Amino acid sequence: MGEISIKINIADRVYPLRVNTEEEEVIRHAAKLINEKIKELQDNYAVRDKQDLLSMCVLQYATGMIKAERNAQQHEEGLEEKIHELDDILTDFFKK
């Protein structure tokens, strides 16, 4: 799979990109989500400036990403603790 040229429209601006073939679907989906979020923000708030809408959109997505990363990190730490507990139990069991 190689690179392809695509055009992505975000907030009424077209961005030509060269992407790996396997990334195209993800990038198009991301652009769709961004445009949907901009439309939602535009409908719910008295904001018309595209820069302000993009900034609000980025803030919401960045906040969500940070929360997801923290959640994953907490789960990872909990899993690590459980693995150590299981290791201790198995070590004790096999010592007998």
N, C-alpha and C positions, 0 to 999 in steps of 0.2 A: 504494500500500500504506500502511496506517495502523497505528495502535497497537491492540493487543488486550490484554485482561486474561487472565493465566494464573496458575495456582498451581503453585509448585515445592516439592517436598518434599525437604528436605536434613536428614539426621540426625534423622528423625522430627519435624521441624518444617515447617510449611507457610508459605511466603512468597508472598503475592500480589504480582504484578508487572504493570506495564504495559510492554510491549515492542513494538518494531516487528515487523511480521509476518515480515519476512525474518530476524529474529534468533531467532525462537521455537525453531526446530529446534536451533540452536547452544546456546541456553540450556538446553533440555531435555537435550541430549546431555551438556553440562557437568555438570548436576545428577546425571545417571545415573553419570557417571564418578566424581564425588565420593562418591556413595553406595556404589559398588562398592569404591572405595579404603578407605572407612571400614569396610566389611564385612571386607575383606582384613586391615586392621590389627587389627580386633577379633578375628579368627580366629587371627592369628599372635602377638599379644601379650596379656598379661593386663591389658589396659586396657578398662574398661567406660564410663568417663566420656566422654560425648559431646564435651565441650569439649576434652579431651585428644586424642581421636581426630580432631576437626576441626583442631586445631593441628598434629598430625602430618601430616595430609593436606595442609594448606596449605603446610607446610614442604617436603614432597616436590614438590608442584607448582611452588612458587616456585623451588626449586633447579633443577628441570628447565627452567623458563622462562629462568632466568639462564644456564644452560649453553647452551641453544639460541640465545639472543641473542648470547652470546660467539662461538659457532660461526659464526653468520651474519655477525657483524662481521669475523671472521678471513677468511671466504670473500670478503666484500666488499672487504677490503683487498688480498687476493691478486688478485682480479679487477681492481681499480684498477691494481695494479702491472703486470699483464699487458697492460692497455690502453695504458699508457704505453710499455711495451716495443714493442708493435705500432705505436704512433704513431711512435716513433723509427725503427723499421725502414722504415715507409712514407715518412716524411719523407726519410730517406737515399736511398731508392729513387727518389723523384720528383725529387730534386736532381740526379740523374745524367743 
